[in-house]
Amino acid sequence: MSDESIIYGKNAVIEALLSGNREINKILISKNIHSDTKINQIKELAQSKGIIFQFTAKEKFNQYAQFNHQGVIAQISPIKYTEFEEFLSQPHENSSIVILDGIEDSHNLGAIIRTCVCAGVKAVIIPSRRNVQVNSIVEKTSAGAINHIPIIKVNSLINVVNRLKENNWWIIAADASAKDNCYNVNYNDMNFAIIMGAEHAGVSKSLLKASDFIVKIPMENNFNSLNVSNAFAVIIFEALRQKLSKVNK
């Protein structure tokens, strides 16, 4: 059995799509089943709601063998995602958020969310594609922190960055080859977003280009960079240290 919550079977998935009461991360459709009226309906409903559907090799369905899935599985999120514009419309003062660009490991996402709650970060933004979604592994790794912070799923990170900049947010991207040190940025008196990329690819070029600051964590040894969740913790707790130091002066 999968670690993720699922809805299985054509009719059940259609009803979930029609009701809109369940937060669906992704719909898997077996490549082995023939397209029919119900499959077409699932595809049309998913497209209309901006939900990703993916044609998948039958081997992917082996973990669901005990279910009468009919070649259709909907992966369900344990939380309801927050709308980006709803978050942006709220008042913010010296607030921080994190934007995740291509995080593939559920444990990393869970750890980052847990760190966010501990450090007072106001929201986590993830893309709907090429990034792990919030699932039961993320929930467990976060130790329940997913229930204490808005998590926002968007179709375009570059559009989000541009909207943030229009609303006077500063964008800080983490990149191992950056010239600037993360400890040299003044994180006080501004709203800022930290962009973290996946280990194998880093932050995409378009997001780096759109950033106001590109920073790195200084290393003593010529070794592989920190795990993304650890790297994020270093940066965000430096920002928190500065904030608390100012308050205590």
C-alpha positions in Angstrom: 0.0 0.0 0.0 1.2 3.5 -0.8 2.2 6.0 1.9 0.0 8.6 0.2 -3.7 9.0 0.6 -5.5 8.0 -2.6 -8.8 7.9 -4.3 -9.0 5.0 -6.8 -11.3 4.0 -9.6 -12.8 6.0 -12.4 -16.1 6.8 -10.8 -14.6 7.8 -7.4 -12.1 10.1 -9.1 -14.7 11.7 -11.2 -16.9 12.4 -8.1 -13.9 13.8 -6.2 -13.2 16.2 -9.1 -16.9 17.2 -9.4 -17.3 17.9 -5.7 -14.1 19.9 -5.3 -14.0 18.8 -1.6 -10.7 17.0 -1.8 -7.3 18.6 -2.5 -5.8 16.5 -5.4 -2.1 16.7 -6.0 -2.0 14.6 -9.1 -4.0 12.0 -11.1 -2.2 8.9 -12.4 -3.7 7.1 -15.4 -2.2 3.8 -16.6 -0.8 3.8 -20.1 -2.3 0.3 -20.5 -6.0 1.3 -20.3 -7.9 2.4 -23.4 -9.3 5.9 -23.4 -13.1 5.9 -22.9 -15.8 8.4 -21.9 -14.8 8.3 -18.2 -11.1 8.7 -18.8 -11.9 11.6 -21.1 -14.1 13.2 -18.5 -11.3 12.8 -15.9 -8.9 14.5 -18.2 -11.3 17.4 -19.0 -12.2 17.9 -15.3 -8.5 17.9 -14.3 -7.6 20.4 -17.0 -10.4 22.7 -16.0 -9.3 22.7 -12.4 -5.6 23.0 -13.1 -4.9 19.5 -11.7 -2.0 17.6 -13.2 -2.8 14.2 -14.8 0.0 11.9 -15.9 0.0 8.7 -18.0 2.1 6.2 -16.2 3.6 2.8 -16.8 1.7 -0.1 -15.3 4.6 -0.8 -12.9 3.8 2.4 -11.0 0.4 0.8 -10.1 2.0 -2.3 -8.5 1.9 -0.6 -5.1 -1.9 -0.2 -5.5 -2.5 -3.8 -6.6 -4.8 -4.5 -3.7 -7.2 -1.8 -4.9 -9.7 -2.0 -7.8 -8.2 1.1 -9.3 -9.2 0.5 -12.9 -5.9 2.2 -13.9 -6.8 5.5 -12.3 -5.4 6.9 -9.0 -5.8 10.3 -7.5 -3.2 11.3 -5.0 -4.7 13.4 -2.2 -3.0 16.2 -0.2 -3.5 16.1 3.6 -3.9 19.9 3.6 -5.8 22.5 1.7 -3.5 24.7 -0.3 -3.7 28.5 0.2 -4.3 30.8 -2.8 -1.3 33.0 -3.6 -3.3 36.2 -4.2 -5.1 35.6 -0.9 -1.8 35.5 0.9 -0.4 38.5 -1.0 -3.4 40.6 -0.1 -2.8 40.3 3.6 -0.8 42.9 5.5 2.9 42.0 5.8 5.7 43.7 7.7 9.2 42.3 7.9 7.8 39.0 6.9 9.6 36.0 5.2 8.5 33.3 2.9 10.3 30.4 1.2 9.9 29.5 -2.5 11.0 26.0 -3.4 12.2 25.3 -6.9 12.3 21.6 -7.8 12.5 19.9 -4.4 12.0 16.2 -5.2 12.4 14.5 -1.8 9.4 14.4 0.5 11.6 14.4 3.6 13.3 17.6 2.6 10.0 19.3 2.0 8.8 18.2 5.4 12.0 19.3 7.1 11.8 22.7 5.4 8.2 23.2 6.5 9.1 22.3 10.1 12.0 24.8 10.0 9.7 27.5 8.6 7.2 27.1 11.5 10.0 27.2 14.1 11.6 30.3 12.5 8.3 32.2 12.0 8.2 32.1 8.2 4.8 33.2 6.9 4.3 30.8 3.9 5.8 28.1 1.8 5.4 28.3 -2.0 5.8 25.2 -4.3 5.3 24.8 -8.0 2.6 22.4 -9.2 5.1 20.6 -11.5 8.6 19.2 -11.0 8.3 19.5 -7.2 7.2 17.1 -4.6 3.7 17.9 -3.3 2.4 17.7 0.2 1.8 14.1 1.0 1.6 11.9 4.1 5.5 11.5 4.2 5.8 15.3 4.2 3.2 15.5 6.9 5.0 13.0 9.1 8.5 14.5 8.5 7.2 18.0 9.3 5.9 16.7 12.7 2.5 18.2 11.9 4.0 21.6 11.0 2.0 21.5 7.7 -1.1 22.5 9.8 0.5 25.6 11.1 1.6 27.5 8.0 0.0 28.4 4.6 1.4 26.2 1.8 0.8 27.7 -1.6 0.9 25.7 -4.8 1.3 27.8 -8.0 1.7 27.1 -11.8 4.5 29.6 -12.4 7.2 30.5 -9.9 8.5 33.4 -12.1 5.0 34.9 -12.1 5.0 34.7 -8.3 8.4 36.3 -8.0 7.3 39.2 -10.3 4.1 39.7 -8.3 6.0 39.7 -5.0 8.4 42.3 -6.4 5.5 44.5 -7.5 4.4 44.4 -3.9 7.7 45.4 -2.5 9.1 42.0 -1.5 12.8 41.4 -1.9 13.9 38.2 -3.5 16.9 36.3 -2.2 18.1 33.2 -4.1 20.5 30.6 -2.6 23.2 29.4 -4.9 26.5 27.7 -4.1 28.4 29.7 -6.7 27.2 33.1 -5.5 29.7 35.8 -4.7 27.8 37.2 -1.7 27.7 35.6 1.7 24.3 34.9 3.3 25.5 36.5 6.5 26.2 39.8 4.8 22.6 40.5 3.9 20.5 42.8 6.1 17.2 40.9 6.5 15.6 43.5 8.7 13.0 46.1 7.7 11.8 44.3 4.6 9.6 41.5 3.4 11.7 38.9 1.7 11.4 35.6 -0.1 14.2 33.0 0.0 14.4 30.7 -3.1 15.9 27.3 -2.5 16.6 24.9 -5.4 17.1 21.1 -5.6 20.6 19.7 -5.0 21.1 18.4 -8.5 19.9 21.5 -10.3 19.8 24.5 -8.0 17.7 27.5 -8.6 16.7 27.9 -12.2 18.4 30.6 -14.3 15.2 32.6 -14.8 14.6 32.9 -11.0 18.3 33.7 -10.4 18.0 36.5 -12.9 14.9 37.9 -11.2 16.4 37.8 -7.7 17.6 40.9 -5.9 20.3 39.0 -4.0 22.1 35.8 -4.7 23.8 34.3 -1.7 25.8 31.3 -0.6 26.7 29.7 2.7 30.5 29.8 3.3 32.2 26.4 3.6 35.4 25.5 5.4 36.1 22.5 3.2 35.8 21.8 -0.5 32.9 19.4 -0.1 29.4 18.9 -1.5 27.0 21.6 -0.5 24.6 21.2 2.4 21.3 19.3 2.1 18.7 21.8 0.9 16.7 21.6 4.2 19.9 22.2 6.2 21.0 25.1 3.9 17.6 26.7 4.3 17.8 26.5 8.1 21.2 28.2 8.1 19.9 31.2 6.1 16.5 31.6 7.8 17.9 31.4 11.3 20.5 34.0 10.4 17.6 36.3 9.4 15.9 35.4 12.7 19.1 36.2 14.6 19.3 39.6 13.1 15.6 40.3 13.8 15.9 39.2 17.5 19.2 41.2 17.9 17.5 44.3 16.7 14.5 43.8 19.1 16.8 43.3 22.0 18.9 46.4 21.4 
